[in-house]
Amino acid sequence: MLQKDFPVIVFSLLKIAVPMALVPSLLTPQETLALLKLSKVTHLFVNPKLLDLARVAVKEIGVPEDNVYIMGGQVNGKRNGGSSS
């Protein structure tokens, strides 16, 4: 399910020329980790359903968990990356 905030984030980053990588949600944990390492991720916008995978990945690659933003939902203790409805 595509969240309405996702395209806003993507097009906003493109407009201001921020390097970004789209990470498919159907990858295995090992593939996700490899892709995040390769793309040198500094921030991550994730769906709440993928938060556990994101937490493991950012810990492994050394990205602060404060740089993980939730899109399309609420999770206690996490900043929301969009305007959750």
Helices and strands as residue ranges (DSSP letters): H 5-15, H 29-39, E 44-46, G 48-50, H 51-61, G 65-67, E 68-70
